[in-house]
Amino acid sequence: MALHDLVDYFNNRFEYEHNANYRPLTVENDRVHGFFGQLCISSVFSPIREKNRLETITGQAVKIRVDAVESLHLHSYEIENLTANAKIADSQFESVINFDRLARTVHMLNYLPQANENTQLFLEVDPRHILGVKKDHGAYFESVIAQCGLSTKNTVIVLAITRHYLTYNEALIRGLKNYRQRHYKIALRFDYLVSEKHAFELISKLSPDYVSLSARQMETESGASALKKLQTLKNVMNATQSLGILRQVDRRKSEILAESSGFDFVEGRYYEHKLVDSKHVNGF
């Protein structure tokens, strides 16, 4: 299905689900944007590469970009509809779950031009979404993926772990296992090891397909301490056959850490510059 046709399909779907003239998706220069109130949602992709073969891209990590819209133009019939359905607007339009679903739809549509059987889309899910949905996690997004002609097996659900969610481990694990039953892959993302014991227990209980860590955050520690933590984490991951991704490798210092970590994949601006420089040197 052509991109404009997919956008029309999902706009019709949002309109039906919200019982309102809610058509949040637009296409501009073959890029999809979503509107949520006075926020404009778009996608920023960053390639995940094999550490030992940087030219090989195994997936794309997508981040949400949110811009403020100076003014939101509504037609008179839209205003009347929102007024008539004020309770629906309050409970649905401003919810974490609906914002997350809209963002994921935008990301999937923007990913389509580069999608293939050999790459995966790494897509973050708000922990509040997982806690807010009581069952059948991933069912809604599975229908989005299928409509785009893709498969859940090439979609990696990424959960960012912070200290704020330490007490909700079991509920998060149940939700992520629901995703896994629908053949999504699972990744745990640590910006830093909030608690090594907590991180190791979570990895052991869930056996995620991927575990990612921020090189930028690890740089705040001494080289020896950072390397020791990475190697200890890698030993835990080996026991669950989880693959490691070192993210935010933005300078040479982080690359040295990546080379010593034993992690399988890397992501960051340093490699984009390195590959460009390499092409120039080789006359491309």
Helices and strands as residue ranges (DSSP letters): H 3-18, E 25-28, E 31-36, E 39-50, E 53-68, H 76-84, H 86-88, I 89-93, H 96-111, G 112-114, E 120-124, H 127-132, H 139-147, G 152-154, E 155-161, G 163-168, H 169-181, E 185-190, H 196-206, E 210-214, H 215-218, H 223-240, E 243-247, H 252-261, E 265-266, H 269-281
